[in-house]
Amino acid sequence: MPKKNTAIDLNSTDIFDIQKTMRAMRRLKPDPVPYQLIEQILEAGVSAPNGGNAQTWRFLVVTDPEIKAAVQPYYKRAYDEVQKPRHDEQKPKTPGKALDQHIRNEAAIEYLTNHFHEAPVWIVACAKGANSVSSLSGASVYPAVQNMLLAARALGLGATFTARHIAFRSEVDTLLGLPEDVSSFAILPIGYPIGKFGPTRRAPLSEVVRINKWDNPWPG
Ligand SMILES: Cc1cc2nc3c(=O)[nH]c(=O)nc-3n(C[C@H](O)[C@H](O)[C@H](O)COP(=O)(O)O)c2cc1C
């Protein structure tokens, strides 16, 4: 039986505990990550479901500081020009828990934005032939991304699903040296976390699940 949302052991490698504590870990130490761990993460990635088992995913592991430093300004530009204004609009207007949470979250997002290139390793999840089947390509890459995030968490590594660079995808893909028929869909900055893992915050099932009829919420 899957566990209910009770106390979670942060050192557990039980799949249900891992899922519930796999939040975005945006503050990372610059210490290198052993090659074997990266390989374990990649093996988890390529175990994921994908359309027709065509395995059109491609992964670029980036440890070169120059390449990461060249890409980071685009990630930051996407924050400054697109994400930050949107988040500012969504900022709760009155003091309280929600505002405090928003401020904490935004600080973490801004931290990763400024330190993106300092993560010791990036895994750039890409799809081959993405230009011809654009809307479905991500669907065949993102399950691998999720598997890799779970694997990183199980290995005690922090990581974040990032896709904001897509606002400047062609510039970023050029800097990454991707071939013409390969496009990036996510960049996972990975490293040992500075902070502690903790539970994700999500709405209860009763808010997001219906059973049989749309006006019939999940009773849990
Ligand atoms: C498609 C997608 C794109 C995302 N892009 C970014 C990103 O560019 N930068 C970032 O810091 N987080 C990014 N995230 C992470 C989400 O912000 C995060 O999962 C969400 O706020 C919930 O927080 P939690 O995972 O820590 O619980 C992305 C998540 C998804 C699914």
The ligand as a Tripos MOL2 file, in Angstrom:
@<TRIPOS>MOLECULE
LIG
   31    33     1     0     0
SMALL
NO_CHARGES

@<TRIPOS>ATOM
      1 C1          8.1890   22.2450  -17.0300 C.3       1 LIG1
      2 C2          8.8950   22.7510  -15.7970 C.ar      1 LIG1
      3 C3          9.8030   23.7880  -15.9260 C.ar      1 LIG1
      4 C4         10.4710   24.2750  -14.7870 C.ar      1 LIG1
      5 N1         11.4140   25.2630  -14.9480 N.ar      1 LIG1
      6 C5         12.0660   25.7330  -13.8600 C.ar      1 LIG1
      7 C6         13.1070   26.6900  -14.0220 C.ar      1 LIG1
      8 O1         13.4710   27.0990  -15.1280 O.2       1 LIG1
      9 N2         13.7180   27.1320  -12.8980 N.ar      1 LIG1
     10 C7         13.3970   26.6750  -11.6540 C.ar      1 LIG1
     11 O2         14.0210   27.1400  -10.6780 O.2       1 LIG1
     12 N3         12.4300   25.7600  -11.4680 N.ar      1 LIG1
     13 C8         11.7740   25.2560  -12.5440 C.ar      1 LIG1
     14 N4         10.8220   24.2760  -12.3860 N.ar      1 LIG1
     15 C9         10.5550   23.7120  -11.0240 C.3       1 LIG1
     16 C10         9.2290   24.1810  -10.4530 C.3       1 LIG1
     17 O3          9.2860   25.5680  -10.2350 O.3       1 LIG1
     18 C11         8.9470   23.4210   -9.1470 C.3       1 LIG1
     19 O4          8.8320   22.0570   -9.4040 O.3       1 LIG1
     20 C12         7.6530   23.9110   -8.4900 C.3       1 LIG1
     21 O5          7.7720   25.2310   -8.1090 O.3       1 LIG1
     22 C13         7.3070   23.0790   -7.2450 C.3       1 LIG1
     23 O6          8.3460   23.1670   -6.3060 O.3       1 LIG1
     24 P1          9.0010   21.8510   -5.6700 P.3       1 LIG1
     25 O7          9.3310   20.9380   -6.8260 O.co2     1 LIG1
     26 O8         10.2230   22.3490   -4.9500 O.co2     1 LIG1
     27 O9          8.0230   21.2570   -4.7570 O.co2     1 LIG1
     28 C14        10.1870   23.7450  -13.4960 C.ar      1 LIG1
     29 C15         9.2750   22.6770  -13.3900 C.ar      1 LIG1
     30 C16         8.6550   22.1700  -14.5240 C.ar      1 LIG1
     31 C17         7.7210   20.9880  -14.3910 C.3       1 LIG1
@<TRIPOS>BOND
     1     1     2 1
     2     2     3 ar
     3     2    30 ar
     4     3     4 ar
     5     4     5 ar
     6     4    28 ar
     7     5     6 ar
     8     6     7 ar
     9     6    13 1
    10     7     8 2
    11     7     9 ar
    12     9    10 ar
    13    10    11 2
    14    10    12 ar
    15    12    13 ar
    16    13    14 ar
    17    14    15 1
    18    14    28 ar
    19    15    16 1
    20    16    17 1
    21    16    18 1
    22    18    19 1
    23    18    20 1
    24    20    21 1
    25    20    22 1
    26    22    23 1
    27    23    24 1
    28    24    25 2
    29    24    26 1
    30    24    27 1
    31    28    29 ar
    32    29    30 ar
    33    30    31 1
@<TRIPOS>SUBSTRUCTURE
     1 LIG1         1 GROUP 0 **** ****
